[in-house]
């Protein structure tokens, strides 16, 4: 029988949970099944998941298809209505220790939809993961959920309240991953800048980072996933200044560069606050590189407001962009606001991406002639400390960190050779 496969859509947190499910399904002996871990951040993400499910049924007519993740949590009925789907599990149910035991799928246990209220969670559901199949960097979930209510975002209703793991637990998880050969760890969650708020009333991400680096001296590289520029602790900039093992890369959950749009999104920062966060980070770590999420065509966005987002890319010196045309999510306040036509949303997204491409090429060109420590991922490619993609012209094992001399740059990556 074929082993259980997992198909993952969406964020790094989903990648962590997919690995939990893969390992538990394998340990339970669940055969000939496919777990589809969905994302609901955009309508396109849901469409892609449904398309993948239909294709799976054509390709594997006898396999059990189990759909879970954020889209299944928010809209379980749309997946339950698909004839290709055998089981729908919510975000709590997918992490239950016996979720994939064969007995759950035996005759007489045929509850096709198992989705409970994630808002009732009081402790994080976060199983430890000691290996990530096919990955050279490991992800560690430090919190889940979100207490904010941005007007465009459905994720709090898919993930529940912000809940943090303890520092002691996280130190042990990182220690085990490093012992298993991972040179780089990425801290992830839904809103990691709010780490610790549920336990002590204020964010303590900076203290967590310091403790992980102090208590796990064998950890070579620690990286952060997305940060909110409106809630990031000032103390975190001090950590960037003091700790060379904290990688010089921040991906901002920015969303827009216009203050009116940011207010209508109910974001917790202004354009000036985002610029201040970037400047403080650069003072602390001059070589730091920024990425950002940007939404194009948010409801009521005018051409002038859009141009503010375009100009912010250069002003904030953003390099790695994730650009999304606005996607209305039913049940969110923004879905009932006056909508920008879809064609204009797509055109504005293209302009944001073009501005980002120009910034990326400028950034890459500035690295030619320098040396970079590259974490090798696969097929002679890897990432520098600042997350720049690098192609090397020599053999090196996946997972190794190799010092590379950058001698060129393409439109999307650096090109390097072994340092003599």
C-alpha positions as CSV (number, residue, x, y, z in Angstrom):
1,X,0.0,0.0,0.0
2,X,1.1,3.6,-0.7
3,X,2.2,5.7,2.3
4,X,0.2,8.7,3.4
5,X,1.2,11.9,1.6
6,X,0.8,15.5,2.7
7,X,0.2,18.4,0.4
8,X,0.7,21.8,2.1
9,X,-0.6,25.2,1.1
10,X,0.2,28.5,2.7
11,X,2.5,29.5,5.5
12,X,5.4,28.1,7.5
13,X,3.1,27.3,10.4
14,X,1.2,25.0,8.0
15,X,4.5,23.4,7.1
16,X,5.2,22.6,10.7
17,X,1.8,21.1,11.2
18,X,2.0,19.1,8.0
19,X,5.2,17.5,9.3
20,X,3.3,16.6,12.6
21,X,0.5,15.0,10.6
22,X,2.9,13.2,8.3
23,X,4.8,11.6,11.2
24,X,1.7,10.7,13.1
25,X,-0.1,9.1,10.1
26,X,3.1,7.1,9.3
27,X,3.4,6.0,13.0
28,X,-0.2,5.0,13.1
29,X,0.1,2.9,9.9
30,X,-2.4,4.9,7.9
31,X,-1.9,3.8,4.3
32,X,-3.0,5.1,0.9
33,X,-4.2,8.5,2.1
34,X,-3.5,12.1,1.2
35,X,-3.8,14.9,3.7
36,X,-4.4,18.3,2.1
37,X,-3.4,21.1,4.5
38,X,-5.2,24.2,3.2
39,X,-4.8,27.9,3.4
40,X,-7.6,30.5,3.5
41,X,-5.7,33.8,3.3
42,X,-7.0,34.5,-0.2
43,X,-9.8,33.1,-2.4
44,X,-7.0,32.0,-4.8
45,X,-5.5,29.8,-2.1
46,X,-8.9,28.1,-1.6
47,X,-9.4,27.6,-5.3
48,X,-5.9,26.0,-5.7
49,X,-6.7,23.6,-2.9
50,X,-10.0,22.5,-4.5
51,X,-8.3,22.1,-7.8
52,X,-5.6,20.0,-6.2
53,X,-8.2,17.8,-4.5
54,X,-9.9,17.1,-7.9
55,X,-6.7,16.2,-9.5
56,X,-5.7,13.9,-6.6
57,X,-8.9,11.9,-7.0
58,X,-8.2,11.4,-10.7
59,X,-4.6,10.4,-10.0
60,X,-5.3,8.2,-6.9
61,X,-8.8,6.9,-7.2
62,X,-8.5,4.6,-4.2
63,X,-6.8,6.9,-1.7
64,X,-8.6,8.5,1.2
65,X,-8.5,12.3,0.8
66,X,-8.4,14.1,4.1
67,X,-8.8,17.9,4.0
68,X,-7.7,20.1,6.9
69,X,-6.1,23.5,7.6
70,X,-7.4,27.0,7.7
71,X,-9.8,26.8,4.7
72,X,-11.3,23.6,6.1
73,X,-11.7,25.3,9.5
74,X,-13.4,28.4,8.1
75,X,-15.5,26.8,5.3
76,X,-15.8,23.0,6.1
77,X,-19.0,22.7,4.1
78,X,-17.4,23.6,0.8
79,X,-15.0,20.7,1.1
80,X,-17.6,18.3,2.6
81,X,-19.7,19.0,-0.5
82,X,-16.9,17.7,-2.8
83,X,-17.4,14.1,-3.7
84,X,-13.6,13.6,-3.9
85,X,-13.3,14.3,-0.1
86,X,-13.5,11.5,2.5
87,X,-12.9,13.5,5.7
88,X,-12.7,17.2,6.8
89,X,-10.8,18.0,9.9
90,X,-10.5,21.4,11.7
91,X,-7.2,22.9,12.9
92,X,-7.7,21.4,16.4
93,X,-8.7,18.0,15.2
94,X,-5.8,17.6,12.8
95,X,-3.3,17.8,15.7
96,X,-5.1,15.3,17.9
97,X,-2.7,12.4,18.8
98,X,-5.1,9.8,17.2
99,X,-6.3,11.9,14.3
100,X,-4.9,9.5,11.7
101,X,-5.2,6.2,13.5
102,X,-6.8,3.7,11.1
103,X,-9.6,3.1,13.6
104,X,-10.8,6.7,12.9
105,X,-11.6,5.6,9.3
106,X,-13.1,2.2,10.1
107,X,-16.7,1.4,9.2
108,X,-19.1,2.9,11.8
109,X,-16.8,5.8,12.5
110,X,-17.9,7.9,9.6
111,X,-18.2,11.5,10.8
112,X,-17.0,13.1,7.6
113,X,-16.7,16.6,9.2
114,X,-14.9,17.1,12.5
115,X,-14.4,20.8,13.1
116,X,-14.7,22.5,16.5
117,X,-14.5,26.1,17.7
118,X,-10.8,27.2,17.7
119,X,-11.8,30.4,19.6
120,X,-12.3,28.2,22.7
121,X,-8.6,27.2,22.9
122,X,-6.8,28.1,26.1
123,X,-3.5,26.3,25.4
124,X,-1.5,26.1,22.2
125,X,-1.8,22.9,20.1
126,X,1.8,22.6,19.0
127,X,3.3,19.2,18.8
128,X,7.1,19.0,18.7
129,X,8.7,18.2,15.3
130,X,12.2,16.7,15.3
131,X,12.7,16.3,11.5
132,X,11.4,18.0,8.4
133,X,11.3,15.8,5.4
134,X,13.0,17.3,2.4
135,X,14.0,20.5,4.2
136,X,17.4,21.8,5.2
137,X,16.1,24.4,7.7
138,X,13.7,23.6,10.5
139,X,10.7,25.6,11.7
140,X,9.7,25.9,15.3
141,X,6.3,27.2,16.2
142,X,6.5,29.6,19.1
143,X,2.8,30.7,19.2
144,X,-0.4,30.3,17.3
145,X,-3.5,32.5,16.7
146,X,-4.0,36.2,16.6
147,X,-5.9,38.7,18.9
148,X,-6.0,41.5,16.3
149,X,-8.8,42.1,13.9
150,X,-7.5,43.5,10.6
151,X,-10.5,44.2,8.4
152,X,-9.3,42.1,5.5
153,X,-8.1,39.1,7.5
154,X,-10.0,35.8,8.2
155,X,-7.0,34.1,9.9
156,X,-8.0,34.8,13.5
157,X,-11.2,32.8,12.9
158,X,-9.2,29.9,11.5
159,X,-6.5,29.9,14.2
160,X,-8.1,31.3,17.3
161,X,-6.6,33.5,20.0
162,X,-2.9,34.2,20.4
163,X,-1.3,31.5,22.6
164,X,2.4,31.1,23.3
165,X,4.5,28.1,24.1
166,X,6.9,28.4,27.1
167,X,10.5,29.3,26.7
168,X,11.6,26.1,28.4
169,X,9.6,24.0,25.9
170,X,11.0,25.9,23.0
171,X,14.6,25.6,24.1
172,X,14.2,21.9,24.3
173,X,12.6,21.8,20.8
174,X,15.4,23.8,19.3
175,X,18.0,21.7,21.1
176,X,16.6,18.5,19.6
177,X,16.5,19.9,16.1
178,X,20.1,21.1,16.3
179,X,21.1,17.6,17.6
180,X,19.4,16.2,14.5
181,X,21.7,18.2,12.2
182,X,19.8,21.4,11.5
183,X,22.1,24.4,11.2
184,X,19.3,27.0,10.8
185,X,16.0,27.3,12.8
186,X,13.2,29.6,11.8
187,X,10.8,30.8,14.5
188,X,7.3,30.9,13.2
189,X,3.6,31.4,14.2
190,X,0.7,33.5,13.2
191,X,1.8,36.7,15.0
192,X,5.2,36.1,16.5
193,X,5.7,39.7,17.5
194,X,3.0,39.1,20.1
195,X,4.9,36.1,21.6
196,X,4.3,36.1,25.4
197,X,1.4,38.6,25.6
198,X,-1.0,35.9,26.7
199,X,1.3,34.7,29.5
200,X,2.6,38.0,30.9
201,X,0.8,40.9,29.3
202,X,3.6,42.1,27.1
203,X,5.6,40.7,24.2
204,X,8.8,39.0,25.1
205,X,10.1,37.8,21.7
206,X,13.5,39.5,22.3
207,X,14.0,37.6,25.6
208,X,13.0,34.3,23.9
209,X,15.6,34.9,21.1
210,X,18.3,35.7,23.6
211,X,17.6,32.6,25.6
212,X,17.5,30.3,22.6
213,X,20.9,31.5,21.5
214,X,22.3,31.4,25.0
215,X,20.9,27.9,25.9
216,X,21.6,26.3,22.5
217,X,25.2,27.4,21.7
218,X,25.4,24.8,18.9
219,X,22.7,26.6,16.9
220,X,24.4,28.3,14.0
221,X,21.6,30.4,12.6
222,X,18.3,31.6,14.0
223,X,15.8,33.4,11.7
224,X,12.5,35.1,12.4
225,X,9.4,34.8,10.2
226,X,7.0,37.7,9.6
227,X,6.9,40.6,12.1
228,X,4.4,43.4,12.6
229,X,6.1,46.7,12.5
230,X,3.4,48.2,14.8
231,X,4.0,45.7,17.6
232,X,7.7,44.8,17.3
233,X,9.6,45.3,20.6
234,X,12.4,47.9,20.7
235,X,14.4,45.4,22.6
236,X,14.4,43.1,19.5
237,X,16.6,45.7,17.7
238,X,19.2,45.3,20.5
239,X,19.2,41.6,19.9
240,X,19.9,42.1,16.2
241,X,22.9,44.4,17.2
242,X,24.3,41.9,19.7
243,X,23.7,38.5,18.2
244,X,25.4,37.7,14.9
245,X,23.7,34.3,14.9
246,X,20.3,36.1,14.5
247,X,20.1,36.4,10.8
248,X,20.0,39.9,9.3
249,X,16.6,39.6,7.6
250,X,13.1,40.9,8.6
251,X,10.0,40.2,6.7
252,X,7.5,42.9,7.6
253,X,3.7,42.3,7.7
254,X,3.3,45.7,6.1
255,X,0.3,45.4,3.8
256,X,0.2,49.0,2.5
257,X,2.2,52.2,2.4
258,X,-0.6,54.7,2.6
259,X,-1.9,55.9,6.0
260,X,-5.6,56.0,5.0
261,X,-5.5,52.5,3.7
262,X,-3.6,51.3,6.8
263,X,-6.3,52.8,9.0
264,X,-9.1,51.2,7.0
265,X,-7.2,47.9,7.3
266,X,-7.1,48.5,11.1
267,X,-3.4,48.0,11.0
268,X,-1.4,49.0,14.1
269,X,1.3,51.0,12.3
270,X,1.5,54.1,10.1
271,X,3.9,54.6,7.2
272,X,6.1,56.7,9.5
273,X,6.1,53.9,12.1
274,X,7.2,51.3,9.5
275,X,10.0,53.6,8.3
276,X,11.1,54.1,11.9
277,X,11.2,50.4,12.5
278,X,13.3,49.9,9.3
279,X,15.7,52.7,10.3
280,X,16.1,51.3,13.9
281,X,16.8,47.9,12.5
282,X,19.4,49.2,10.1
283,X,21.2,51.2,12.8
284,X,21.3,48.0,14.9
285,X,22.4,45.8,12.0
286,X,23.6,47.8,8.9
287,X,23.6,44.8,6.6
288,X,20.0,43.9,7.4
289,X,17.6,43.2,4.5
290,X,13.8,43.7,4.5
291,X,11.0,41.9,2.9
292,X,7.3,42.7,3.1
293,X,3.7,41.6,2.4
294,X,1.7,44.1,0.3
295,X,-1.9,44.0,-0.7
296,X,-2.9,45.7,-4.0
297,X,-6.3,47.2,-4.5
298,X,-7.7,47.2,-1.0
299,X,-11.3,48.5,-1.0
300,X,-11.5,52.3,-1.5
301,X,-7.8,52.4,-2.5
302,X,-7.3,55.3,-5.0
303,X,-4.5,55.6,-7.5
304,X,-2.8,58.1,-5.3
305,X,-3.0,55.7,-2.3
306,X,-1.6,52.9,-4.4
307,X,1.3,55.1,-5.5
308,X,2.1,55.6,-1.8
309,X,2.6,51.8,-1.5
310,X,4.8,51.8,-4.6
311,X,7.0,54.6,-3.3
312,X,7.3,52.9,0.1
313,X,9.1,50.0,-1.5
314,X,12.1,52.2,-2.3
315,X,11.8,54.4,0.8
316,X,11.8,51.5,3.2
317,X,14.3,49.7,1.0
318,X,12.2,46.5,0.7
319,X,13.8,43.7,-1.2
320,X,11.8,40.5,-1.0
321,X,8.1,41.1,-1.6
322,X,5.0,39.0,-1.3
323,X,2.4,40.8,-3.3
324,X,-1.3,39.8,-3.3
325,X,-4.2,41.4,-5.1
326,X,-6.8,42.1,-2.5
327,X,-9.1,39.1,-2.1
328,X,-12.5,39.6,-0.3
329,X,-13.0,37.1,2.5
330,X,-16.7,36.6,3.5
331,X,-17.3,37.6,7.1
332,X,-14.6,40.3,7.2
333,X,-15.4,44.0,7.3
334,X,-13.4,44.8,4.2
335,X,-15.6,42.5,2.1
336,X,-18.5,44.9,2.5
337,X,-16.5,48.0,1.7
338,X,-16.6,49.6,-1.8
339,X,-14.4,47.2,-3.9
340,X,-11.7,48.1,-6.4
341,X,-12.4,46.3,-9.8
342,X,-10.5,43.0,-10.0
343,X,-8.7,44.1,-13.2
344,X,-7.3,47.2,-11.4
345,X,-6.3,45.1,-8.5
346,X,-4.3,42.8,-10.7
347,X,-2.7,45.7,-12.6
348,X,-1.6,47.4,-9.3
349,X,-0.2,44.1,-8.0
350,X,1.9,43.9,-11.2
351,X,3.2,47.4,-10.6
352,X,4.2,46.6,-7.0
353,X,5.9,43.4,-8.2
354,X,7.8,45.4,-10.8
355,X,9.0,47.9,-8.2
356,X,10.0,45.0,-6.0
357,X,12.0,43.3,-8.9
358,X,13.9,46.6,-9.4
359,X,14.8,46.6,-5.7
360,X,15.8,43.0,-5.7
361,X,18.1,43.5,-8.7
362,X,19.7,46.5,-7.0
363,X,20.3,44.5,-3.9
364,X,21.8,41.5,-5.7
365,X,24.1,43.7,-7.8
366,X,25.5,45.2,-4.6
367,X,26.7,41.7,-3.4
368,X,29.0,41.0,-6.3
369,X,32.6,40.8,-5.1
370,X,31.7,39.9,-1.6
371,X,31.8,36.7,0.4
372,X,28.6,35.1,1.8
373,X,27.9,32.2,4.1
374,X,25.3,30.1,2.3
375,X,23.1,27.4,3.7
376,X,22.9,24.8,0.9
377,X,19.3,23.7,0.2
378,X,19.5,21.5,-2.9
379,X,20.9,21.3,-6.4
380,X,23.7,23.7,-5.7
381,X,21.4,26.4,-4.4
382,X,21.0,28.0,-1.0
383,X,20.4,31.1,1.0
384,X,22.8,33.7,2.3
385,X,22.4,35.0,5.9
386,X,20.3,37.9,4.6
387,X,18.0,35.4,2.7
388,X,19.5,36.2,-0.7
389,X,19.2,33.2,-3.0
390,X,22.6,31.9,-4.2
391,X,23.5,29.5,-6.9
392,X,27.0,27.9,-6.5
393,X,29.2,26.3,-9.1
394,X,30.7,23.6,-6.8
395,X,29.4,20.5,-5.0
396,X,28.3,20.9,-1.3
397,X,26.0,18.7,0.8
398,X,22.5,20.0,1.6
399,X,22.3,21.4,5.0
400,X,25.9,22.6,5.0
401,X,26.9,26.3,5.4
402,X,29.7,27.1,3.0
403,X,31.6,30.4,2.5
404,X,31.0,31.5,-1.1
405,X,32.6,34.3,-3.2
406,X,29.9,36.1,-5.1
407,X,31.0,36.8,-8.7
408,X,27.8,37.6,-10.4
409,X,24.1,38.1,-10.2
410,X,21.1,37.2,-12.4
411,X,17.7,38.9,-12.2
412,X,16.7,36.7,-9.2
413,X,19.8,35.2,-7.5
414,X,23.4,35.6,-6.7
415,X,26.1,33.4,-8.4
416,X,29.1,32.2,-6.4
417,X,32.1,30.0,-6.3
418,X,34.1,28.4,-3.5
419,X,36.4,30.8,-1.7
420,X,40.0,29.9,-2.6
